[in-house]
Amino acid sequence: MSASKGQAAALGWLLLIGALPLARLLAELFRGAGLPDDPAIWRAAGRSLALAAGTTAVALALGVTLAAVLLLRRIPGRRVLLFGAILPLLVPPQVMALAVSQAAGPASPLLLALGLAPPLGAANLAYTPAAMMLVLGVQSAPLVLLAIAALCRRLPDEAMMAARSLGCTPGAALRRVAWPLLLPGVLAGAGLAWIAALGNFGVAASLGIPARWPVLTVLLWQRLGTGGPQALSQAASLAVVLAGLALPGLAAQVFAARRRPLPEGRPFAPLPLRGGGGVALVVAAYLLLVLGLPLLALAATALVPALGMALGLETLTARHFAAALAPGAQTARAVAVSLGLSAGAACVLALAALPVALALRARPVRIAAAIADLPQALPGAVTAVAAILVVLPWGGALYGSTWLIGLAYLTRFQALALRPVAAAAARLDPRLDFAARGMAAGLYWRARAVWLPPLAPALAAGGLVVTLLAVNEVTVSALLVGPGAVTLGTLVFNLQDAGQAPLAAATSLLALGLVAALMAAATLAGRGLPAGTLPWRP
């Protein structure tokens, strides 16, 4: 295969999974769907805007503070605390929502055991808009932290040394030199948090429905569930409205990316902090509060016979775990479906990432790759509706099947699989390929001898990151899953919605165990990769 044919194949793939779904969504809008005039939709849109604004404010406050003490300062246990600060991002939203609801309600087994439970009949504090913003803000704070970390790795240490030599204290040097250079990272993180809040379904449904505060993603799910000839047209309109609300987040990321690159220099070295031990204890206490306490409440719920019973030796039971792991239970089937979909999508995307990354030197391929990045940047509900519209002209045989979820995952996670491979391919010496061509080596031998050895770790790491994020995904799967089918993310939500909180808690803990195993596999596969390739290794 010649270079031009390879570029054509890469271009066709990117247009197929990136441009086609978005074009089909816009075509449905212009074909007659139009913008909705239902007042309920615009009320939900206003709630979505409020949720995105509140979440972004919380995420910025937490993310910038964590970056200030974990990225720019040297404190005891810095690496462990940095790892812990990334973890909320990797907890599935529906699991975090269930955990928070079990840590704040009057029937919480943990609060009952500690004597801290509110009186029976009291409202669950988790079922409020403020709680939704707080939970999503905690989960989005690592996005801000990672965006700042990406710039912090390129922050020139010479600039800091020059400021110190002029008499600046460490704090003044960071304030006058470092933070102005890191502002694009703060802006990019804010854009990521905005879009994450707009597209979230797990927290929005688990906490928003009981609070009677439905946002656009929940309304879209409800409208698709009603069926009928108008359901898909309304869903397309809602998806376009949701994409429009995401424009501020996209604009923030584009503006941040166009800022002047940082000057070259030695890598930035964190500055010492007086009283760093006390600061480390505060960060550890924060992580215990936002991550440890909810997960402990989740475990307590899974270990009692029923809600409203205090956790104790006489009430301790493992029957919910046994029920979740029973041969005929839905858990095993949901794990199999989720692993099959996520691993299948990861394998396909990893295989496609190799030729695409090698063809990125061509301008048309770079433009198509930027278009293919949009589904990852837009809310997941937009991708789900676009996937439905793509398959309907072919008879709709895939509609409601798990195959459609897999196709939507290809569109949704293409960018995540490509980025580490593209970064590694950019460092390849082109003279090696020229030399192989000069020795009459064909495509197979060049791929085996020249490309695969240096790119294999990036391919594996990208595929494992896709698997990790897709295995518990709920937004796309909740909108696309058909009758009789279930994924791990939708199973947790369905159990909670059915009032089976202890069984949902046990299933959630099993899902977290699966995430931990995948994280370990990705860490092993990602050894030797540049910092930032894996989210928890900034």
N, C-alpha and C positions, 0 to 999 in steps of 0.2 A: 504494500500500500504506500503510495507516494505521500509527500507531506501535504499536498493540496487535498488529496482524498481524505487524509486524516483530519484536516481542518474542516472539511465539509461534513464529515461524520460527527465531529464534536459540535459543530454549529447546528446540525439537524437535531441532535439530542437535546441541546439546551433550549432550542425553540420549542421542541415537542413538550418538554416537561415544565418549561417556564413561561414562554409567551402564549402558547395555545390556551391553557386554562384561564389566564387573565383576559385574553382576547374574547374567549367564549362568554365570560362573565359580562364584559362590556357590551357584547353583541346582544345578549339577552336584555340588558337594560334599555338599549336603543331600539330593540325590536318591539317594545310596547310595555315593558314592565314599568318604566318611569320611576321617578322618586315617589315614595309613599306619601299619602296624605292622611294616614291614620294617626290621630293624636297620641295613641298609646305608644306608637313607634318613636315619636319625637320626645315623649316623656322618658322612654327608655334610653334614647340617645343622650338626653340631658343627664340622666343618672350615670351613663357610661363616661361622659366627660368629667363629671364630678369625681367619679371613682378614679379615673386616670390622673386627674390633677392631684387629688389627695394622696394617691399611691406614689406619684412622682416626688411630691414634697417629702414624704416619709423616707423614700428610698434615697433621695439626695442627702438628707440630713444624716442618715445612718451610714450610707456608702462613703461620703466625704470624710466623716469622722473616723470610720474604720481605716480608710486610706491614710489619713493623717498620722495615725498611731502605728499601723502595721506595715505600711509601705515606705513611709518617709522617716520613721524613727526606729531605733534599735532598742527593743524591750525584751525582757526574759520570755522565753517560750514563743517567740515571734512566729516561727514557721508553723507550729501546732495551732496557734490562734488564727493564723491566716487560713489554714486548712478548714478550721471550724467555721470561719466567717463565710466560706464559699458554700458550705453544706446546705443552708436553707434553699439555695437555688436548685439543688438536686433532689429535694424532697418533693414528690408529686403534689400538686396543689390540692387535689381532693383529699389526700392523706393529711396534709397540714390543716385543712379546714376541719376535718373530722377531729383531729387532735385538739385543736383550739376549742371547738365546741364542747369536747369532753373535759377540758380544763376550766371551763367557765360556767357550767350549768349547775343547777341545784341537785341534779341526779348524778353528778360526777363521783365515781367510786373513790378517786384519789382525794378530792376535797372532803368527802364524807369521812374517810379514814383519818384525815388530818383535823377534822372538826372545823373546817373553813367553808363548808358548803353554804350557799345562800339558802334562805328558808324555802320550803316546798311551795311551788306556785310562782316563785320569782322568775322574772324573765331571764333567759340566757343572754349574757352580755355579748356573746359572740354573734348573735343574730341582729346586728346593727350595721349601718353603713360605715360608721367609724371603725368598727372591728374589721370589716372587709378591707378598708384602706390600710389598716395597720398590718394585717396578715400579708396582703400583697406587697406592701412596702418592705416588710422584712424579707420576703422572698425575692424582691427586686433589688434590694441593696447590694447583693453580690454583683449584679450587672454593672452598677456604677463603680464598684470596687475594681472589677476586672477591666473596665474601660480606662480607668485611671492607671491601673497597673501596666496596660499596654504601652502607655506613654512614659510611665516611670522608668521602664527598662531602657528607654532611649534618652533619658534625661542626662545631659552632660555633667559629669562630676566637676569638671573644671570651672563651670559657672558657680557652683556652690563654693568651691575653694577660693575663687576670687572674692566672693561676697564675704567669706569668713576672714580673708586676709585684710579686708577693708574695715574690719571691726564689727561686723554683724554677728549677733548671737545666732545659734542654730535656728531658733524660732523666727528671727527676723530674716535670715537667709531664705528659709522656706517660704515665708510670706511674700517676700519681694522678688524672689528669683524663681523658685520651683512652681508655686501655684499659678502664676500667670502663664507658664509654659504648659501646665497640666489642665488648663481650663477647657480645651477641646475635648479631653477625656471626660470631664464632668458633663459637658454638653451632650456628648455621645451616650453616656450612661443615662442621662435624663430621657433621651429619646427612646432608648431601649426599655426603660421602665414604663414610659407612657404606653408603648405598643403592647408590652406584656400585660399591663392592666386592662387595656381595651379588649384584648383577645382572650383573656382568661375565662374559662368556663367552670373549672373545678371549684374554686372559691366562690365565684359569682353565683353558682347554683346551690352549693351546699349551705352557704350562709345567707345569700341574697333571697332565695325563695322563702325560707322561714321568716325572714325579716320583711317580706312583702315589698322588696325593693329590686324588682327585676331589671337587669340591664340588657343591652342589645343581644349579647351572645345567648342569654337565657331565652329571650323572646324569639330569636331565630330558631333555637332548638324546639321551642313550643310550637311555632308555626309549621316547621317541617313535620313535626309529629302529628299534626292534624290531618295531613294528607289532603287530597282533593286537587282539582286542576289548577287552583290559584296558589297552592302552597309553594311551589317551586318559584313562581314568578315573584311572590312576596319575599321569599328567601333571597333571591338575587338582588332585589331592591335593598333589603336589610344589609346584605354583604357589601354592597356598594357604599351605603351610608357608613358602615363600620370602617371600610377602607378610607373613606373621606375623613373620618375622625382621626385616623392614624397619620394623616399628613403632617401635623406638627412634629410628631416623633420622627418621621422620615426626614423632614426638613432639618431637624436638629442634628441627625446623624450625617446628612450630606454636608451641612455647613461645617461640622467638626472635621470631617474628612478633608475638606478643602483648605483648612488652615495650613499655614506655612510649616513644613516639617522641621523637627528639632535639629539643631546643629549636631554634628558628629563629635564624639568625645568618649572619654572613659565612662564605663557604666556607673550610674549613681550608686553611692554607698549610703545606706540609712544613717542618719545622724543620731548621736546618743541623746537620751531623754532623761533629765533629772526626775527621780521618782518613778522610773519606768516599771518597777515592780508593782507599785500601786495601780498604775494604769493597766498593766497586764491582768491584775485581779478584777478590775472593772470590766474589761473586755470579756474575761472568762465568765463573770457574773451575767453579762448581757447574753452570751451564747447559751448559758444554762437557762435563762429566763425564756428566750424566744425559741429555743430548740429542745433543750432538755426537759423542761416542764411540760410542754404539750405532748412530747413523745412518752413521757412517764405517765401522763394521764391516759394516753392511748393504750399503753400496756396494762394499766390498771383496769380499764374498761374491758379489755380482752380476757382478763383473768378472773372476772366475777361472773356468777351465773346470769345476772340481769342488771340492768341499770337501776340505780337507786339503792344498791347494796354497797356498803363500805368494803373496801379491800382489807382482808385480814386472813389469818391462817385458816379460819373456819369457812371462809367463803372462797378461798383460792381454788381455781379449777382450770384445767386445760382443755375442757370439752369443746370450746369454740375453735381452738386450733385443730383439734381432732376432726371436728365437723368440716372445717375448711379444707383439710387434707384427706377427707374420706374419698374412697374410690369413685363414688358417683357425684361428688360435689362439683360445683361449677368452677372452683378455683383452679383445679388442674387443667380443665379445658381452657379457661381464660389465660392461664400462664402459657399454655401451648400455643394458643392463637396469637397472643401478644409477642411471644418470643419468635414465632414463625414470621409474623409480619415485620417486626423490627429487624430481625437478623436478615430476612430476605431483602428488605429495602436497603439495609446496610451493605450487603454483598453486591447488589446491583449498582448502587451508587459508588462503591469503592472501585468496581471494575470500570465504570464510566469515568471516574475521576482521573484515571491514568491518561487516556488519550486527550481528555479535555484540558488537563493541566499542561500537557506538552504542546497543545495548540494555542495556548493563551497569548503567544507572541503575535498572533494575527489579530488585527483590530476588530474585524467582525465577530470573532469568537469572544473577545473581551466584552464587546457590547452585549452579546447574547448572554454571557455569564452574569453581567450586571442585571439583566432582565430576570434571569433565573434566580437571582438573589432576592427579588421582591417577595415571593411567597414566604420566605423565612422572615422578612422584615414586617410583612403584614400580619394581622390577626389570623389565627388558624381557621376561624370560621369562614373566612373569605376563601381559603384554599379548599375547604370542604364543599362549599356550594359550587365553586368552579369545577371541581372534580365531577360532581353530579351532572352539571351541564355538558361536560365533555363526553360522557358516556351515553347520554340519552339519545343522541341521533343514531347510535348503533343498536337501537332496540331496547336499551335499558336493561340488558341481561345482567350486567354487573351491579345494577342499583340494589342496594341493601345487602350486598355480599361483602365478605371480608376482602375479596380481591380489590374492591374499590378503595377500601381503606389503605391497602398496600400501594395502589397507584397514587393516592393522595400523599402518602408518606414520601414517595419519590420526589414529588414536587416540593413538599414542605421542607425536607431535610437535605436537598441537593447542595445548598451552600455550605452546610456543616461538613459534609464529606469532602467537598472540593478544597476548602481553605487550607487545611494542613498539607495536602498534596501539592497545591499550587505554590505554597511557600517553599516546600522542599524542591520542587521542580525548578523554581527560579534560581536555585543555587547550583544546579547541575552545570558542568562544564560542557558546552556544545561541541567542543573539539573531540570529545570521546565518541559522540554519535557520528561526527564527520569521519573519524578514523574507522569506525565500524562499517560505514557505508563504503569507504575506500577499499575495504577488504571484502566487498561484495556480500556483506551480511544482510540477510533479509529482515523483515519486520519482526518475526518471531525471535530470531537470535539477538537482535538489538534490544528488544524488550526484555529478554531473559538476562543478557549479560551487561547491558548499559543502564537501562531504566529501572528495572525492578529492585536490584540490590539496594540502591540508596533511597528509593521511594517506598519500599515495603513497610517500614515502620509507620510512615505517615498514612499510608493506605489503611493499615490495620487500626491505627489510632482514630482516624476519621470514621471508619466503619463502626468501631466500638462506641464512639461518642453518639453516633446516630442511634445505635441499638439502645444505649443507656437512656436517651431522651424519649425514644419512641415507645419503649416497652411499657411505660406507665402513662402514656399520652392519653388525654381524655377529650380535649376540645374537638379534634377532627373525628375521632372514633365515635363520640356521642352523637354527632350529627349524621354519620354515615352508617353506623351499625344497623343491621336488619334484624327482623324477628328471629329468635333462636340463637343468634350470634352474640358473643360477649367478649370483651377484652378486659384486661386486668384493671385498667383505669375506669371503665364503665361499670365493672362489677362492684368496686368499692362504692361508687356513687349510688348504684341501684340498691345495694344492701342498706346503705344509710337512709336512702329515700323510703325504703320499705319498713323502717323502724327497727332494723336488726343491727343496732349499733355495736354490740359486743362481737358479733360475727364479722361486721365490717372492720372493726378495730383489729381483730386477729388477721384478717386478710390483708389489711394495710401493713401490719408488721412483717408479714411474709413478703409483701411487695418490696418493702424497704430492705429486707435481707437480699432479695434478688438484685436491687440497685447496688448494694454494697459489693456483692460478688462481681457485678459488671464493672464497677469502679476499680476493683482490684485487678481485673483482667486488663482494663484499659491502661492502668498505671504501668503494669508490666510491659504491655505492648508499646507504650509511649516512652520508654527509657531512651535517652539520647536525643529526643526531639527538642526543638527550641522551646524555651519557656513560653507559656501561654497557649500551647497547642491543646492541652487538656485544661478544662475550666478550673479544676482544683489544684493545678500546678502553675500559678501565675508567675 
